[in-house]
Amino acid sequence: MNNVVSAPPTRRTQYLHYLDNLRVAMILLVVIHHAAQAYGPADWWYFNGDQRLPVLATLSAVGGAFRMSLLFFVAAFLVPRAVDHKGGWKFILSRLKRLGIPFLIGSATIIPVLMYVYYREYRGYPPISFPRYYLDVFLGFGPQPADWTGPIWPDLQFGHLWFIQTLLALSALYLLFHWLGGLLRRVRPNPRPARLTWMTDSRSLIICILTVAAVVFLIRIWYPLDQWVPLFGFIQAEPARLAQYTAFFAAGAMAYRRNWLARLPRRTGYVWLAIGAALTAVLFWTRTDTWFFAPGGASWASACWALTETFLCVGLSIGLVTLFRDVFAAHNRLTRAMAASSYTIYLIHLPIVVALQFAFARAGLPTIATFVAVTTLGIVISVATAVTVRRLPGLRTIL
């Protein structure tokens, strides 16, 4: 029976080993993505240079299609166990400590410094001190300068910390639905048992893909890719991808409850990995200026891209979960250290990568060599710094 998992793991700790490794891989892809931002896509970025390589724009598009959704899935897989172990009140307090404190500190330190450097380098206004910039421009207490170049006014934004903010909001939503589910079970003590095979067969996955793709397309009619809005006046989100993130977070929580990852047939996983890899190859061949790519709007190209992106996202996500479960489930000293520090790597990598982009600006290297150098050093320095920072007294419980 090659279509089922032989001897599926029975202990949750076995799940965590390969999910730890998968989370590290996705966070390293985040570092690679931010290194490519300066040399590929035409998006706004903290560093502006004249080096451009179209293949890096495709790399960003492919990574953006699945990377953060898979991170939300892995993060959500750990949430139900934490709620069961700690209870609702202790769980939300631990989330506020581990997510809320780094988010607030990072938003008040890392992001303003990056935005101040951008203000001095690229805005063309007379230089001002950092304290004045922080109050007048970043927080918006001063008047908006003439010919403001954006991306928003004031400069207040959360950069890569949006993921932490969104994860905190989704964790709170999970706790709410968990509580409502408990009330429902009191009213109906013997509900009909759920299908344990749901989401582990291709038919169910295709139905989910079509549903999510339709919602994504409808949202992108009004909110195209790379358009960020403040939800409820505070949560910075990209609506074009929010439905995908929410769906993957919900799937991650249900995967834990239904034991889907152990029940996922090996054959199904590798078929979807092949689908994701084939779509990736097509995108690298056609690039993002193809007729079936549009960031949004009510067009066939936008609908086609929403469907392609969702197939790619699900294919690579299901496939990589299967691959890591079967091949990359072991831990050694390095992987344990990186897994323990993966959250810290995510928090601190952005200023390191941007600093390296400025440092290599006048090196005269070919674009691909510059990208490789920034990526390699960015990963090495971020990992080394994260492992060191977590050893400082009092930081391990937060980071």
C-alpha positions as CSV (number, residue, x, y, z in Angstrom):
1,M,0.0,0.0,0.0
2,N,2.2,2.8,-1.3
3,N,-0.5,5.4,-1.1
4,V,-0.6,5.6,2.7
5,V,2.0,6.5,5.2
6,S,3.6,3.4,6.6
7,A,4.0,3.4,10.4
8,P,2.6,6.9,10.9
9,P,4.1,8.7,13.9
10,T,2.2,8.3,17.1
11,R,3.9,10.9,19.3
12,R,3.3,14.6,18.9
13,T,7.0,15.3,19.5
14,Q,7.8,13.5,16.2
15,Y,5.6,16.1,14.5
16,L,7.4,18.9,16.1
17,H,10.8,17.8,14.8
18,Y,10.0,18.1,11.2
19,L,7.7,21.1,11.7
20,D,10.6,22.8,13.5
21,N,12.8,22.2,10.5
22,L,10.1,23.3,8.1
23,R,9.6,26.5,10.0
24,V,13.3,27.3,9.9
25,A,13.3,26.7,6.2
26,M,10.4,29.1,5.6
27,I,12.0,31.8,7.8
28,L,15.3,31.5,5.8
29,L,13.1,31.9,2.7
30,V,11.9,35.2,4.3
31,V,15.5,36.4,4.6
32,I,16.1,35.4,1.0
33,H,12.9,37.2,-0.1
34,H,14.0,40.4,1.7
35,A,17.5,40.2,0.2
36,A,15.9,39.9,-3.3
37,Q,13.5,42.9,-2.7
38,A,16.3,45.4,-3.5
39,Y,17.2,43.7,-6.8
40,G,14.1,42.2,-8.3
41,P,10.5,43.4,-7.8
42,A,9.4,47.0,-8.4
43,D,7.8,47.2,-4.9
44,W,8.7,49.9,-2.4
45,W,11.7,48.9,-0.3
46,Y,14.0,50.5,2.3
47,F,17.0,50.5,-0.1
48,N,16.9,51.8,-3.7
49,G,19.6,50.8,-6.1
50,D,20.1,50.6,-9.8
51,Q,20.8,46.8,-9.9
52,R,17.9,44.8,-11.2
53,L,17.5,41.1,-12.2
54,P,14.0,40.0,-13.5
55,V,14.5,36.4,-12.2
56,L,14.5,37.8,-8.7
57,A,11.1,39.4,-9.2
58,T,9.9,35.9,-10.2
59,L,11.6,34.5,-7.1
60,S,9.7,37.0,-4.9
61,A,6.4,36.2,-6.6
62,V,6.8,32.4,-6.2
63,G,7.9,32.8,-2.5
64,G,5.1,35.2,-1.8
65,A,2.6,32.7,-3.1
66,F,3.2,30.1,-0.4
67,R,5.9,31.0,2.2
68,M,3.9,33.0,4.8
69,S,0.8,30.9,4.4
70,L,2.8,27.8,5.3
71,L,4.3,29.7,8.3
72,F,0.8,30.5,9.5
73,F,-0.1,26.8,9.0
74,V,2.8,25.6,11.1
75,A,2.2,28.3,13.8
76,A,-1.5,27.3,14.0
77,F,-0.7,23.6,14.4
78,L,0.9,24.4,17.8
79,V,-1.9,26.6,19.0
80,P,-4.5,24.0,20.1
81,R,-2.0,22.1,22.2
82,A,-1.0,25.3,23.9
83,V,-4.6,26.1,24.6
84,D,-5.3,22.6,26.0
85,H,-2.2,22.7,28.2
86,K,-2.5,26.2,29.6
87,G,-6.2,27.1,29.4
88,G,-7.6,30.1,27.6
89,W,-6.5,32.9,30.0
90,K,-2.9,31.7,30.4
91,F,-2.7,31.0,26.7
92,I,-3.6,34.6,25.7
93,L,-1.2,36.0,28.4
94,S,1.6,33.9,27.0
95,R,0.8,35.1,23.4
96,L,0.8,38.7,24.6
97,K,4.2,38.1,26.2
98,R,5.8,36.2,23.4
99,L,4.2,38.1,20.4
100,G,3.0,41.4,21.9
101,I,6.2,42.5,23.7
102,P,8.6,41.9,20.7
103,F,6.0,43.5,18.3
104,L,5.8,46.7,20.4
105,I,9.6,46.9,21.0
106,G,10.4,46.2,17.3
107,S,7.8,48.6,16.1
108,A,9.2,51.3,18.4
109,T,12.9,50.7,17.5
110,I,13.7,48.6,14.4
111,I,11.1,50.0,12.0
112,P,11.6,53.7,12.9
113,V,15.4,53.5,12.4
114,L,14.9,51.8,8.9
115,M,12.3,54.4,7.9
116,Y,14.6,57.3,9.2
117,V,17.4,56.0,7.0
118,Y,15.0,55.9,4.0
119,Y,13.8,59.4,4.8
120,R,17.4,60.8,4.8
121,E,18.6,58.9,1.8
122,Y,15.7,59.1,-0.6
123,R,13.0,61.6,0.3
124,G,15.0,64.7,-0.7
125,Y,13.9,66.8,2.3
126,P,16.4,68.8,4.5
127,P,17.9,66.4,7.1
128,I,16.4,66.4,10.5
129,S,17.3,64.6,13.8
130,F,16.0,61.2,14.6
131,P,13.9,62.4,17.6
132,R,12.2,65.1,15.4
133,Y,11.7,62.5,12.6
134,Y,10.2,60.1,15.1
135,L,7.6,62.5,16.5
136,D,6.8,64.6,13.4
137,V,7.1,62.1,10.5
138,F,7.0,58.6,11.9
139,L,4.2,59.2,14.4
140,G,2.7,62.1,12.3
141,F,2.5,64.8,14.9
142,G,4.0,67.3,12.4
143,P,2.5,68.6,9.2
144,Q,2.7,66.3,6.1
145,P,5.5,67.6,3.9
146,A,4.7,68.8,0.4
147,D,5.1,66.3,-2.4
148,W,5.1,63.4,0.1
149,T,6.4,60.2,-1.7
150,G,4.7,57.7,0.6
151,P,4.2,54.8,0.8
152,I,1.8,56.1,3.5
153,W,1.5,59.1,5.8
154,P,2.6,59.1,8.5
155,D,5.6,56.9,8.1
156,L,4.3,54.7,10.9
157,Q,4.3,51.1,9.7
158,F,5.2,47.7,11.1
159,G,7.4,46.3,8.3
160,H,7.9,42.6,8.7
161,L,6.3,42.6,12.1
162,W,2.9,42.5,10.5
163,F,3.2,38.7,10.6
164,I,3.5,38.8,14.4
165,Q,0.6,41.1,14.7
166,T,-1.6,39.0,12.5
167,L,-0.6,35.8,14.2
168,L,-1.6,37.4,17.6
169,A,-5.0,38.4,16.1
170,L,-5.6,34.9,14.6
171,S,-4.6,33.2,17.9
172,A,-7.2,35.4,19.7
173,L,-9.8,34.4,17.1
174,Y,-9.0,30.7,17.6
175,L,-9.5,31.1,21.3
176,L,-12.9,32.7,20.7
177,F,-14.0,29.9,18.4
178,H,-12.6,27.3,20.8
179,W,-14.8,28.9,23.6
180,L,-17.8,29.0,21.3
181,G,-17.3,25.4,20.3
182,G,-17.2,24.5,24.0
183,L,-20.6,26.2,24.5
184,L,-22.0,24.4,21.5
185,R,-20.8,21.0,22.8
186,R,-22.7,21.7,26.0
187,V,-25.9,22.2,24.0
188,R,-25.2,19.2,21.7
189,P,-23.2,16.8,23.7
190,N,-23.0,14.1,21.0
191,P,-22.3,15.9,17.7
192,R,-21.8,13.9,14.5
193,P,-18.1,12.9,14.3
194,A,-16.0,14.8,11.7
195,R,-14.4,13.1,8.8
196,L,-10.8,12.4,9.7
197,T,-9.8,12.1,6.0
198,W,-10.9,15.6,5.1
199,M,-8.0,17.6,3.7
200,T,-6.0,14.5,3.1
201,D,-7.4,13.6,-0.3
202,S,-7.0,15.5,-3.6
203,R,-10.7,16.0,-4.1
204,S,-11.1,17.9,-0.9
205,L,-8.0,19.9,-1.6
206,I,-9.3,20.9,-5.0
207,I,-12.6,22.1,-3.5
208,C,-10.7,24.1,-0.9
209,I,-8.4,25.6,-3.6
210,L,-11.3,26.7,-5.8
211,T,-13.1,28.2,-2.8
212,V,-10.1,30.1,-1.5
213,A,-9.1,31.3,-5.0
214,A,-12.6,32.6,-5.6
215,V,-12.5,34.6,-2.4
216,V,-9.0,35.9,-3.1
217,F,-10.1,37.0,-6.6
218,L,-13.1,38.9,-5.3
219,I,-11.0,40.7,-2.6
220,R,-8.3,41.6,-5.2
221,I,-10.9,43.4,-7.3
222,W,-10.7,46.2,-4.7
223,Y,-7.4,45.4,-3.0
224,P,-4.6,44.3,-5.4
225,L,-1.3,42.7,-4.3
226,D,1.0,45.0,-2.3
227,Q,-1.7,47.3,-1.2
228,W,-1.7,47.5,2.6
229,V,-4.5,48.8,4.7
230,P,-5.0,49.4,8.5
231,L,-7.7,47.0,9.6
232,F,-9.7,48.4,12.5
233,G,-7.3,51.4,12.3
234,F,-4.4,49.5,13.7
235,I,-3.7,46.0,12.2
236,Q,-1.7,46.5,9.1
237,A,-2.7,43.8,6.6
238,E,-2.5,43.0,2.9
239,P,-6.1,42.1,2.1
240,A,-5.1,40.4,-1.2
241,R,-3.5,37.6,0.8
242,L,-5.5,37.7,4.0
243,A,-8.0,35.1,3.0
244,Q,-5.2,32.7,2.2
245,Y,-3.4,33.3,5.5
246,T,-6.7,32.8,7.5
247,A,-7.5,29.6,5.6
248,F,-4.1,28.2,6.3
249,F,-4.2,29.2,9.9
250,A,-7.6,27.4,10.3
251,A,-6.2,24.4,8.5
252,G,-3.2,24.2,10.8
253,A,-5.4,24.2,13.9
254,M,-7.7,21.6,12.4
255,A,-4.7,19.5,11.3
256,Y,-3.7,19.1,14.9
257,R,-7.2,18.3,16.1
258,R,-7.8,15.7,13.3
259,N,-4.3,14.3,13.1
260,W,-4.2,15.2,9.4
261,L,-0.4,15.3,9.1
262,A,0.1,11.7,10.2
263,R,-2.9,10.6,8.1
264,L,-1.8,12.5,5.0
265,P,-1.0,9.8,2.4
266,R,2.6,10.0,1.1
267,R,1.4,9.6,-2.5
268,T,-1.0,12.5,-2.2
269,G,1.7,14.7,-0.7
270,Y,4.2,14.0,-3.5
271,V,1.6,14.4,-6.2
272,W,0.9,17.9,-4.9
273,L,4.6,18.6,-4.5
274,A,5.0,17.8,-8.2
275,I,2.1,20.1,-9.0
276,G,3.6,23.0,-7.0
277,A,7.1,22.4,-8.6
278,A,5.6,22.3,-12.1
279,L,3.8,25.6,-11.6
280,T,7.0,27.1,-10.1
281,A,9.0,26.0,-13.2
282,V,6.3,27.5,-15.5
283,L,6.5,30.8,-13.6
284,F,10.3,31.0,-13.8
285,W,9.9,30.2,-17.6
286,T,7.2,32.8,-18.3
287,R,8.2,35.4,-15.6
288,T,5.6,37.7,-14.0
289,D,5.0,39.7,-17.2
290,T,3.0,36.8,-18.6
291,W,-0.6,37.3,-19.7
292,F,-2.0,35.3,-16.8
293,F,-0.5,37.5,-14.1
294,A,-2.3,40.6,-12.7
295,P,-2.0,41.8,-9.2
296,G,-5.7,42.6,-9.0
297,G,-8.8,44.1,-10.7
298,A,-11.8,42.5,-12.3
299,S,-10.0,40.8,-15.2
300,W,-9.3,37.3,-16.4
301,A,-5.6,37.7,-15.7
302,S,-6.3,38.5,-12.1
303,A,-8.7,35.5,-11.8
304,C,-6.1,33.3,-13.5
305,W,-3.3,34.4,-11.1
306,A,-5.5,34.0,-8.0
307,L,-6.2,30.4,-9.1
308,T,-2.6,29.7,-10.1
309,E,-1.2,31.2,-6.9
310,T,-3.6,29.2,-4.8
311,F,-2.8,25.9,-6.6
312,L,0.9,26.7,-6.2
313,C,0.5,27.6,-2.5
314,V,-1.4,24.4,-1.6
315,G,0.8,22.2,-3.8
316,L,4.1,23.4,-2.3
317,S,2.7,23.5,1.2
318,I,1.2,20.0,1.2
319,G,4.3,18.7,-0.7
320,L,6.8,20.3,1.6
321,V,5.0,19.1,4.8
322,T,5.2,15.5,3.3
323,L,8.8,15.9,2.3
324,F,9.9,17.2,5.7
325,R,7.9,14.6,7.5
326,D,9.5,11.8,5.5
327,V,13.0,13.1,4.9
328,F,13.9,16.0,7.2
329,A,12.5,14.8,10.6
330,A,15.9,14.5,12.3
331,H,17.5,17.0,14.6
332,N,21.2,17.8,15.2
333,R,22.9,20.4,17.3
334,L,22.7,23.1,14.5
335,T,19.0,22.4,13.6
336,R,18.0,22.5,17.3
337,A,19.7,25.8,17.8
338,M,18.2,27.3,14.6
339,A,14.7,25.9,15.5
340,A,14.9,27.4,19.0
341,S,16.1,30.8,17.5
342,S,13.8,30.8,14.4
343,Y,11.5,33.4,15.9
344,T,14.4,35.6,16.9
345,I,15.9,35.3,13.4
346,Y,12.6,36.5,12.0
347,L,12.5,39.5,14.4
348,I,16.1,40.8,13.8
349,H,17.0,39.8,10.2
350,L,15.5,42.9,8.4
351,P,17.9,45.6,9.6
352,I,20.8,43.2,9.0
353,V,19.7,42.6,5.4
354,V,19.0,46.2,4.7
355,A,22.4,47.2,6.2
356,L,24.1,44.7,3.9
357,Q,22.3,46.1,0.9
358,F,23.6,49.5,1.6
359,A,27.1,48.1,2.3
360,F,27.3,46.3,-1.1
361,A,25.8,49.3,-3.0
362,R,29.1,50.4,-4.3
363,A,31.0,47.1,-4.4
364,G,30.7,46.9,-8.2
365,L,29.6,43.3,-8.2
366,P,27.2,41.8,-10.7
367,T,23.6,41.8,-9.5
368,I,23.4,38.1,-8.9
369,A,26.7,38.1,-7.0
370,T,25.4,41.0,-4.9
371,F,22.2,39.2,-4.1
372,V,24.1,36.0,-3.2
373,A,26.4,37.9,-0.9
374,V,23.6,39.8,0.8
375,T,21.6,36.6,1.2
376,T,24.5,34.4,2.5
377,L,25.8,37.0,5.0
378,G,22.3,38.0,6.0
379,I,21.5,34.4,6.9
380,V,24.8,33.7,8.7
381,I,24.7,37.0,10.7
382,S,21.0,36.7,11.5
383,V,21.4,33.1,12.8
384,A,24.5,33.9,14.8
385,T,23.0,37.0,16.3
386,A,19.7,35.3,17.2
387,V,21.4,32.4,18.9
388,T,23.6,34.8,20.9
389,V,20.7,37.1,21.8
390,R,18.6,34.3,23.2
391,R,21.4,33.4,25.6
392,L,21.1,36.8,27.3
393,P,19.4,36.6,30.8
394,G,15.6,37.0,30.7
395,L,15.2,36.9,26.9
396,R,14.8,33.2,26.3
397,T,11.2,33.2,27.7
398,I,10.2,35.9,25.2
399,L,12.4,35.1,22.2
